[in-house]
């Protein structure tokens, strides 16, 4: 069923970009190909912003911000969303401000911002999802404490979670109740507005309560349609098992499991902490193990589309091809309502736009926010592109191929 999908077609991949934009991307990815330059930028940029050096914002805006971010305001993202929509590419909207310990007022403010994003997405024709971080509206130390209590408790995830919350002192029980109420509000608004909520993954030492909270929300909101998705990081050595356990819970409780499959974002930090604190690393021993578990997870989800709604959020060409091949082998529509593909805005256009051309349901993950607030996100993109083997080279090769096809110097 269906024709063979290829990710080599640069005409489709970059049809939405003008040649001037491609040349800028060529310059940026060339710079990212030099790790020493990226490391220098990682050191200088946060300080330059802090010291308010005059050239900083214009340089960031015209380079890395323009490549990876949809704009500073919701309204600015509509330009990008409209352009991508012309090529059947949807949007996952991400308020790119990363939470800190800002106190209850800060957490309430972040919650209102998330709700504003949901309200806005509901007015747009091609923004079916938005993304939230629980650390945006919860104190890190509280999440870490609950996770620690869960780690020593016995039983299923939910039993361990309930035991952990029960052990909190009264003031922290109240604090956690406020976190649950914020999450509940978000999901209620999203369900009413028919917008999907993708809950971002966090570091292993705070992920336990995030998983439990997300599953509780699925149990409430994912009965009739899929509203809530958990993010499963397959570079962790326990997450394929966790996916299967989550499926069992969904089957037992009669809700649809929303699963966004990613490889992961905190590898170096996770390994470093495990070494420093002398516990076994939660990260897979090598890339091959991550790839194996990722592809197994894709297969497992496609085998259980009656109970799982999957978002294959990957920049790995082989994983995306594996997914489309499995769908075709099983005579499942490429745009099955429980199958969605996604890549980050500014990266892997060859995957996104060729999937869209083939008829798949696919989106770009589009962060927005004031430049100074999205800098942590931008720094991760720069680091990722300089450290991921072959990623920058592949991006550059495709851009150069398209510039050559257009005969642009």
C-alpha positions in Angstrom: 0.0 0.0 0.0 1.3 3.5 -0.9 4.5 4.5 -2.6 8.0 4.4 -1.1 8.9 7.5 1.0 12.3 9.1 0.6 13.9 11.8 2.6 16.3 12.9 -0.1 13.9 15.2 -2.0 15.2 18.7 -1.2 12.7 20.4 -3.5 9.8 19.3 -1.2 12.0 19.8 1.9 12.7 23.4 1.3 9.8 24.6 -0.9 8.7 26.9 1.9 12.0 28.6 2.2 13.3 31.5 0.0 16.8 31.2 -1.3 18.0 34.0 1.0 16.7 32.0 4.0 18.4 28.9 2.8 21.7 30.8 2.5 21.3 32.1 6.1 20.7 28.5 7.2 23.7 27.4 5.3 25.8 29.9 7.2 24.4 28.9 10.6 24.8 25.2 10.2 28.3 25.7 8.8 29.1 27.7 12.0 27.5 24.9 14.1 29.8 22.4 12.5 32.7 23.9 14.5 32.3 22.7 18.1 34.9 25.3 19.4 32.7 28.1 17.9 29.6 26.7 19.5 31.3 26.3 22.9 32.5 29.9 22.7 28.9 31.0 21.9 27.5 29.0 24.8 29.9 30.8 27.2 29.5 34.3 25.7 25.8 34.6 24.9 24.2 34.3 28.4 26.7 36.9 29.7 26.2 39.2 26.8 22.5 39.2 27.5 23.0 39.7 31.2 25.3 42.6 30.5 22.9 44.0 27.8 25.6 44.4 25.2 24.1 46.4 22.4 24.8 43.9 19.5 23.6 40.8 21.3 19.9 40.7 20.6 20.1 41.7 16.8 22.7 39.0 16.2 20.7 36.3 18.0 17.5 37.4 16.3 18.9 37.2 12.8 20.7 33.9 13.3 19.8 31.1 15.7 16.5 32.7 16.9 15.2 33.0 13.3 16.1 29.4 12.5 14.6 27.7 15.5 11.9 29.9 17.0 8.5 31.0 15.7 8.7 34.5 17.1 8.6 36.5 20.4 4.8 36.6 20.6 1.9 34.3 19.8 0.9 36.6 17.0 4.3 36.4 15.4 4.0 32.6 15.3 0.9 32.9 13.1 3.1 33.9 10.1 5.1 30.7 10.4 2.1 28.6 11.1 0.3 29.9 8.0 3.3 29.3 5.8 3.8 25.7 7.1 0.0 25.1 6.7 0.3 25.7 3.0 2.4 22.6 2.9 0.1 20.5 5.1 2.5 20.8 8.1 0.8 21.4 11.4 2.2 23.1 14.6 3.0 22.0 18.2 3.1 25.4 20.0 5.6 25.7 22.8 5.8 28.6 25.2 9.5 28.4 25.3 10.1 30.0 28.7 11.6 27.5 31.1 10.4 27.4 34.7 12.4 28.0 37.7 11.7 28.4 41.4 9.7 31.5 40.9 7.3 30.9 43.8 3.5 30.4 43.6 2.9 33.8 41.8 5.4 32.8 39.0 3.8 29.3 38.7 0.3 30.8 38.5 1.5 33.2 35.8 3.1 30.4 33.8 -0.2 28.5 34.0 -2.1 31.5 32.6 0.4 31.7 29.8 -0.1 28.1 28.9 -3.9 28.6 28.9 -3.4 31.6 26.7 -1.5 29.4 24.2 -4.4 26.8 24.3 -6.9 29.6 23.7 -4.9 30.9 20.8 -4.2 27.5 19.2 -8.0 26.9 19.2 -8.4 29.9 16.9 -5.9 28.6 14.4 -6.6 26.1 11.6 -3.4 24.0 11.9 -2.3 24.1 15.6 -3.7 20.9 17.1 -1.2 20.6 19.9 0.6 22.6 22.6 3.4 21.6 24.9 3.8 22.1 28.6 6.6 21.5 31.2 5.4 20.6 34.7 8.6 22.5 35.9 6.9 25.6 34.5 4.3 25.5 37.4 5.9 23.4 40.1 8.9 23.8 42.4 11.8 21.6 41.3 12.8 20.6 44.9 9.2 19.4 45.5 9.2 17.3 42.4 12.6 15.9 43.4 11.3 15.1 46.9 8.2 13.2 45.6 10.4 11.3 43.1 12.8 10.3 45.9 9.9 9.0 48.0 8.5 7.2 45.0 11.9 5.5 44.4 11.9 3.7 47.7 8.2 2.8 47.7 6.9 -0.5 46.3 4.1 -1.3 43.9 2.9 0.2 40.6 3.7 3.8 39.5 0.4 5.1 40.9 0.7 3.2 44.2 4.2 4.5 44.7 3.0 8.0 43.8 0.1 7.9 46.3 2.4 6.6 49.1 4.9 9.4 48.3 2.3 12.2 48.4 0.9 10.8 51.7 4.3 11.1 53.3 4.7 14.8 52.5 4.3 17.3 55.4 1.1 19.3 55.4 2.4 22.5 53.8 4.0 20.5 50.9 0.8 18.4 50.4 -1.0 21.7 49.9 1.7 22.9 47.5 1.4 19.7 45.5 -2.4 20.1 45.5 -1.9 23.5 43.8 0.3 21.9 41.1 -2.4 19.3 40.4 -5.0 22.0 40.2 -2.9 23.9 37.7 -2.5 20.8 35.5 -6.2 20.0 35.8 -7.1 23.6 34.7 -4.8 23.3 31.6 -6.3 20.0 30.6 -9.9 21.1 31.2 -9.4 24.1 28.9 -7.6 22.0 26.3 -10.3 19.4 26.3 -13.0 22.0 25.8 -11.0 23.7 23.0 -10.0 20.3 21.4 -6.3 21.0 21.7 -3.8 18.2 22.6 -1.5 18.8 25.6 2.0 17.3 25.2 3.7 17.0 28.7 7.4 17.4 28.3 9.8 14.9 29.8 12.1 16.0 32.6 15.3 14.7 34.2 15.1 11.2 35.7 15.2 12.5 39.3 12.0 14.5 38.9 10.2 12.4 36.2 8.3 10.1 38.6 5.6 12.6 39.8 5.4 14.0 36.2 4.6 10.5 34.9 2.0 9.9 37.6 0.3 13.3 37.2 0.2 12.8 33.4 -1.4 9.4 33.7 -4.0 10.8 36.2 -4.9 13.4 33.6 -5.1 10.8 30.8 -7.4 8.7 33.0 -9.7 11.7 33.3 -9.5 13.3 29.8 -8.5 10.6 27.3 -11.8 8.6 27.4 -13.6 9.9 24.4 -10.7 11.5 22.5 -7.0 12.0 23.2 -6.2 15.2 25.0 -3.1 14.4 27.1 0.2 12.9 25.9 3.2 11.8 28.0 6.7 12.2 26.5 8.7 8.9 26.7 12.5 9.2 26.4 13.9 6.0 24.8 17.5 6.9 25.5 16.6 5.8 29.0 17.1 2.1 29.6 13.7 1.6 31.4 11.3 3.5 29.1 10.3 0.7 26.7 9.1 -1.3 29.8 7.5 1.9 31.1 5.6 2.3 27.7 4.3 -1.3 28.0 3.3 -0.7 31.7 1.5 2.5 30.7 -0.4 0.6 28.0 -1.5 -2.0 30.6 -2.8 0.8 32.8 -4.7 2.4 29.9 -6.2 -1.0 28.9 -7.2 -1.6 32.5 -8.6 1.9 33.2 -10.2 2.2 29.7 -8.4 5.4 28.5 -6.3 6.0 25.4 -2.6 6.3 26.1 -1.1 9.4 24.5 2.6 8.6 23.9 5.1 11.0 22.3 8.2 9.1 21.6 11.6 10.9 21.7 15.1 9.7 22.1 16.0 12.2 24.9 17.5 15.6 25.8 19.6 15.3 29.0 22.1 12.6 28.3 25.3 14.3 29.4 23.7 15.8 32.5 22.2 12.4 33.5 25.4 10.5 33.1 27.4 13.1 35.0 24.9 13.1 37.9 24.9 9.3 38.0 28.7 9.2 38.3 28.9 12.0 40.9 26.2 10.4 43.1 27.4 6.8 42.4 24.3 5.2 41.1 23.8 3.2 37.8 23.3 5.5 34.8 19.7 5.5 33.6 20.9 6.2 30.1 21.3 3.4 27.5 24.9 2.1 27.1 25.1 3.2 23.5 23.2 4.7 20.6 22.4 1.3 19.1 20.5 0.4 22.3 18.5 3.7 22.1 17.7 3.1 18.4 16.6 -0.5 19.1 14.3 0.5 22.0 12.9 3.5 20.0 12.0 1.3 17.0 10.5 -1.3 19.3 8.4 1.4 20.9 7.2 2.6 17.5 6.3 -1.0 16.6 4.5 -1.5 19.9 2.4 1.6 19.5 1.5 0.8 15.9 0.4 -2.7 17.0 -1.9 -1.2 19.6 -3.5 1.9 17.9 -6.9 1.0 19.4 -5.5 2.0 22.8 -2.4 4.1 22.0 -2.2 7.4 20.1 1.4 7.9 19.1 3.5 10.9 18.2 6.7 9.8 16.5 8.9 12.8 17.4 12.2 11.9 15.8 15.0 13.4 13.7 16.2 9.9 12.9 15.4 9.1 9.2 15.4 5.3 9.8 12.9 5.5 12.7 10.5 7.6 10.6 10.9 5.2 7.6 10.4 2.2 9.9 7.1 3.7 11.1 5.8 4.4 7.6 6.8 1.0 6.4 5.0 -0.7 9.3 1.9 1.3 8.6 2.0 0.4 4.9 2.7 -3.3 5.6 -0.3 -3.4 8.0 -2.6 -1.5 5.5 -3.0 1.3 8.0 -3.6 4.7 6.6 -0.5 7.0 6.9 -2.8 9.7 8.3 -4.5 7.3 10.8 -5.9 9.5 13.6 -3.7 7.9 16.2 -0.4 8.4 14.3 1.4 11.7 14.1 5.0 12.6 13.2 6.9 15.7 14.4 10.3 17.4 14.2 11.7 20.6 15.7 11.2 23.8 13.7 14.5 24.6 11.9 15.7 21.0 11.7 15.1 17.9 9.5 12.8 19.7 7.0 13.7 16.8 4.6 11.8 14.4 7.0 8.8 16.8 7.8 8.0 17.9 4.3 8.5 14.6 2.6 6.2 12.9 5.2 3.6 15.7 4.6 3.9 15.2 0.8 3.3 11.5 1.3 0.0 12.2 3.2 1.2 11.7 6.8 -0.1 13.8 9.7 3.1 15.8 10.6 4.0 18.9 12.6 6.8 21.2 13.6 7.5 21.8 17.2 7.5 25.6 17.3 8.7 27.5 20.4 8.0 31.1 20.9 8.9 33.7 23.6 11.0 36.7 24.3 14.6 36.2 23.1 16.2 36.4 26.6 13.7 33.7 27.8 14.2 31.2 25.0 18.0 31.4 25.2 18.2 28.1 27.2 16.2 26.4 24.5 18.5 27.9 21.7 21.6 26.9 23.6 20.4 23.3 23.6 19.7 23.4 19.9 23.2 24.7 19.2 24.8 22.1 21.5 22.7 19.3 20.0 23.6 20.2 16.4 27.3 20.3 17.2 27.3 17.1 19.3 24.8 14.8 17.4 26.9 12.7 15.1 26.2 13.7 11.5 23.2 15.9 12.2 24.8 19.1 11.2 26.5 17.5 8.2 23.3 16.0 7.0 21.4 19.4 7.4 24.3 21.2 5.5 24.5 18.6 2.8 20.7 18.9 2.1 20.8 22.7 2.1 23.8 22.8 -0.3 22.1 20.3 -2.5 18.9 22.5 -2.7 20.9 25.7 -3.3 22.7 23.9 -6.2 19.4 22.6 -7.6 18.1 26.2 -7.5 21.5 27.3 -9.0 22.0 29.9 -6.2 25.5 31.0 -5.3 
